[in-house]
Amino acid sequence: MESVAEKIAPVDMFGEWTDDDPTDVEVTYKGKTSRLGLTLAPIDRSLALAGLNRIMAGDFEIRAFKVTVGTSDTLSCYVKPSSWWKSMDAEFPSEMAKTFMVLPEGVDLFSLPPQT
């Protein structure tokens, strides 16, 4: 969460664990608070990324570098303004599709097979 917040600075974004049952993370972005919907299971890494995309929708987007999907327990992502993604997708559709994966909702990115 903090590394995403650093990439979109100076936009105000922060998160904190809830005391509720189940425990979750509440993220405040531009004054609006939303929960990530964590389950306290390994899929939470993917749910957190998808949740941040939902919260920032229209302003910023996180995408995964395909070369890192399904290769280890580490996923490399890129955070850019939504307008940048739209422009790059329009100008370089084939290259963008080969390089980046749009983060799917409810899918454990770490259990996917390697992407080519």
PyMOL commands that set and color helices and strands:
alter all, ss='L'
color gray80, all
select helices_A, chain A and resi 2-7+44-56+66-68+82-91+93-99+109-111
alter helices_A, ss='H'
color red, helices_A
select strands_A, chain A and resi 13-17+25-29+32-35+60-65+77-81+100-102
alter strands_A, ss='S'
color yellow, strands_A
deselect
rebuild
show_as cartoon
